[in-house]
Amino acid sequence: MTATMKLKLNLGPQHPSTHGVLRLILELEGEKILSCEPDIGYLHRGMEKMAEKMSYIQYLPTVDRIDYLAGCFYSELLCRIVEQAFEVELPDKVRAIRVMLLELNRISSHLLWVGAFLMDLGAISPYFYAFREREMILRYFEKLTGQRMMYNYFVFGGVRKDIAYLEDVEEIISVLPDKINDYEKIITENPIFLKRTSGKGVLELDTAVNHAITGVNLRASGLNYDLRNIDYLYKGFDFGAVVLDGKDCWARYKARIMEMRESVNIIHQALEYLKSAPALEQKLINPLNLKLPEGDYYAEIEAPRGLASCFVRSLGDDRPYRLKWRTGSYYSVNLLRKLLVGEYLNDAIAIAGSLDIILPEVDK
Amino acid sequence: MIKEFKALWEGLWTVFKHLFKRPVTLEYPEKRRVLNDAFRGKPSVDGCVGCGICKRVCPSGAIEYRKNDEGKVYFYKFDLKKCIFCGNCAYYCPKGAIKLTKEYELASSDKNDLNLIYKGGTDD
């Protein structure tokens, strides 16, 4: 074998550390990656085309499945589109409920990421610890909404029913900071973890911006771009920005850990409000015969994996003429083409894992 | 070097402490979690008046019903092969006739078992 021989390697689609069914076609020279070609579409369900055949209320339960780890965010987007069209202003209590559930959902999504990322790197214990805490959140969701991951709790103009079991949330946020400290003790300064992540997969700010990277990945590259700061839903909530300048895998890990702490902080504020809030009063939009007035609608939100947005063009029908989702992971997958070149194969797993890619969101 | 050793020790100690904690898993199927009333499992119908709202809000087309000449529902079917347990039908039912039960073990070797048919639109 000559030294210049190239090898084509399929990473995935069934590889356990590709989080779903991502197939990366890598061109290798030795262990060095010369090029990377992501092949997506294994989980394509036609979410956008489906919308054109269904009424808005029929479509609402299915959007939870776009990103099954953070379903609330996509329900929220579709609800926002309809609320925008009918100019419904959400009462403070509905806003607080939604913020609390969104942030709980964000934490559960980040927890799964922490576990899965460490599993990719060969550490098994944190996986179980992260899932243990995630389970608490999922159980709360199950108690409240009826299911663990497909909540279908937000409806046009409000929420399905009044919030309940606040003591469970209180327990979750009282336990979480300690548990996050535990993860940090195991992971953050661990020399093996540091060797595998620090300085690996450096994402320069201009590359990130040019590749439309948003969310934690962008903030770990040093740009404070968080939609929650300008979101009307989060108005009145006080939280700090999580911005790191490390640009590498370790910074992205640390940023997610820090963001979980910030989310706990936000939930705390929402909880304080909800405890003394009056009974739920909301102006729901009747979903039967719901026809969106003719026009274009756009809504966006800061999802766990970056900016998520929804665009709807309506011709005044009971279903959209065209509906488009923008999801953060799609751009992260595309970034792998650039980020993996010149790295070694064993770092590829760490780098791809650190971007928090989730495939149903990519393929839609 | 000392810093690295300290970090490793701290991590291992945290993991070691978990040895003395109770297990967090349940030995399913011997032990089961207590489910809340809100749980969205197998649907059931009792007292349908045939307004058709459930059929209109169902995202997967899992509901089918037939009315006789007097407008009475004599056949109501949930197709569990299609149902995604979103709960729209139960939430929008004006009579509260549709309920989602706590039953979640729905695997069957006969696909006809997965058609829940209610004669007369009631449970019997």
Interface residues (C-beta under 8 A of the other chain):
Chain A: M54 S55 I57 Q58 Y59 L60 P61 T62 S125 Y129 R132 E135 R139 E142 K143 L144 T145 G146 Q147 M150 N152 R160 D182 K185 I186 I187 E189 N190 P191 P287 L288
Chain B: K3 E4 A7 L8 E10 G11 T14 V15 H18 V24 R33 L35 N36 A38 F39 R40 I53 R56 V57 C58 P59 I84 F85 C86 G87 N88 Y91 Y92 L100
